[in-house]
Every structure is written in C-alpha cells, then in structure tokens.
Amino acid sequence: MLLREFMRIYWEHCATFKSPQTTRKEKSIYKIWLKTPLGEMQVAEITAKDITEALALAVKQHKSPRTIDYIINVVLNIFKYAIKISLVELCPELKRPKIRNARIRIYTPEELKKVLNIAAIVGDIYVVIMFALHTGLRLGEIAALKHRDLNLEEKTISVTGSEKSSPRTIPLNQPLFEALLTYNYSGRPESFLIPCYTKTNKKDLVSLRRDTWSQTYHRMIESLGFNLGLTSNKDKLTFHSLRHTYASWLAKNEVPLWTISKFLGHKNIASTQRYAHLSLSHLREITSTVEPEFIKCT
C-alpha cells in the first residue's frame, strides 16, 4: 500500500482518537514535509534513510530542532498505527535532534502591567492569564478546568493529568483567589470553570477554548508590540511565557527545583533544570555550609 493511500486510513483513525488541532498539525506536517518525497512509496518499503532524506529539506531551510523533532513524532505516529493494523512490523529508528531550552524570555513587571490592563478590558481572558501567572498551568489545562476542580473553602485547584503533565493540586494565592471572587464564577460541577464564548459547536471543546484564548492573547501581545522585529520563536513572548515567568519567580525566591517541578506538573525533573541558574544564590548558601567542616581540617 502506498503511503498516500494509507494516510486516508490514518486520518480516519485520527478523527476518532485525536483532537482536531492535533490532526490539523499532523496533516500540515505530512503535506509540507512528507507527501512529496514519500507519498508514492510503499509503506512497508520506507526506510529510516528515506525519512532522513525527506527531513533534509527541513534542515536545509534552517527549521528549528523542535520542528524537526515534531516531524519525526508524526512519522512515528504514522508507523505505530501501520504496525497496529499489521501493515509493517517495525518503526524506523530515527536520530532525534538535540533540543536546547537554555534561553527563556520571561515578562518584566512593566510588560505584565500592560498585559493585565488590556486583559481587564477584554474580559474573561484576565482570569485565564491570572491562572497561568499564579499557578503555572498550561493553557490547555486551564481550558479543561471544571467547577468541580475548584475548592474555594480550601483555596485550591485540582488539575487532571495528561500525557504531558502529572495530576496535581495547587493552592490559590491571594491575587488569584480575589480574581476568582471578583468574577464570581458559579455553575454545575461538570461545567467549565471559565466561560469562553465561541461561534461553533465542535466536539472537542477543550481544544476550541484553548485555541480561542490563544488567538485572543496573541492579538493582545501583537498590539503591545512586545515581539516587534523578532524572528525566532524562542525570543518571543507568548501565553506560555507566563508559565515560564511563574517558574522563574519561584526559582528566584529559592523554591527547590523539585518543588517547582511538582507545581508545573513536570513528569521528569530534567524539564525543570532550565530554571536552575535562577536559584544560584541558594546553591551558594548550600556550598558555604561545608566551610565550618573544612576549617576543622586546617
């Protein structure tokens, strides 16, 4: 079976088991990077060398390691399903690029003040921003919050785990708690915590809410000119930068990386290491504790 023929079967599978946004992304990746070099090949005959040659165009166009890694993920997803329906026996072994997250741009107090001032006018996006800034939740996690997850008496929010994150319960600090009281959210336990007004009735409401808020936030940032003249995505301020800002605040206030990892829902503390340099003064304090012991030896 040719890859282009198999992809029709794969897209039907995606429509049932994946979110519309994920399916759109995978279709885009296939169309741009995989269809031309691999589409007319037999799936069972596609080798790691063939895929690497297809990826060479992305490398030539200076696509980021993260983009290339995502293309590889799509290829592996395709082959995993091909294995499931007995079309092939093994996934090709592909070398992944090294992804560096050393540089993280976070919001300055002045930038945040401007963002919050506009958000207060826009409406419910204000509370969405407050959640990210005071809990470090991802936009998708905020979009999935239900009334049952909020405990106003204990001042906590419970987050359901996912492939990316671990389930966790996070205390609400006073600014976020007051924001919630001001907006006076109430509703059935199964209803979404934060309203999101859209003009469609798609089944995947969480993805729809996330996309709607993402677009609204992007327009806000563009209007403020924070990313003017920047071409690299890692240098730009985005909604996700609010999560980085929250984590950076914790690190600068000497919160242990293990604790930050739990708050952020990282399944692997290695993901939290990017904030390690921000808690250097705490590390200096720890190393200084050996001085009295050394003095005894001199």
C-alpha positions, 0 to 999 in steps of 0.5 A: 500500500502506498503511503498516500493511500494509507494516510486516508486510513490514518486520518480516519483513525485520527478523527476518532482518537485525536483532537482536531488541532492535533490532526490539523498539525499532523496533516500540515506536517505530512503535506509540507514535509512528507507527501512529496518525497514519500507519498508514492512509496510503499509503506512497508518499503520506507526506510529510516534513510528515506525519512532522513532524506525527506527531513533534509529539506527541513534542515536545509531551510534552517527549521528549528530542532523542535520542528524537526523533532515534531516531524519525526513524532508524526512519522512515528505516529504514522508507523505505530498505527501501520504496525497496529493494523499489521501493515509493517512490523517495525518503526524506523529508528530515527536520530532525534535532534538535540533540543536546547531550552537554555534561553527563556524570555520571561515578562518584566513587571512593566510588560505584565502591567500592560498585559493585565490592563488590556486583559481587564478590558477584554474580559474573561481572558484576565482570569485565564492569564491570572491562572497561568501567572499564579499557578503555572498551568498550561493553557490547555489545562486551564481550558479543561478546568471544571467547577468541580476542580475548584475548592474555594473553602480550601483555596485550591485547584485540582488539575487532571493529568495528561500525557504531558503533565502529572495530576496535581493540586495547587493552592490559590494565592491571594491575587488569584483567589480575589480574581476568582471572587471578583468574577464570581464564577458559579455553575454545575460541577461538570461545567467549565470553570471559565466561560469562553464564548465561541461561534461553533459547536465542535466536539472537542471543546477543550481544544476550541477554548484553548485555541480561542484564548490563544488567538485572543492573547496573541492579538493582545501581545501583537498590539503591545508590540512586545515581539516587534522585529523578532524572528525566532520563536524562542525570543518571543513572548507568548501565553506560555511565557507566563508559565515560564515567568511563574517558574522563574519567580519561584526559582528566584525566591529559592523554591527547590527545583523539585518543588517547582517541578511538582507545581508545573506538573513536570513528569521528569525533573530534567524539564525543570533544570532550565530554571536552575541558574535562577536559584544560584544564590541558594546553591551558594548558601548550600556550598558555604555550609561545608566551610565550618567542616573544612576549617576543622581540617586546617 
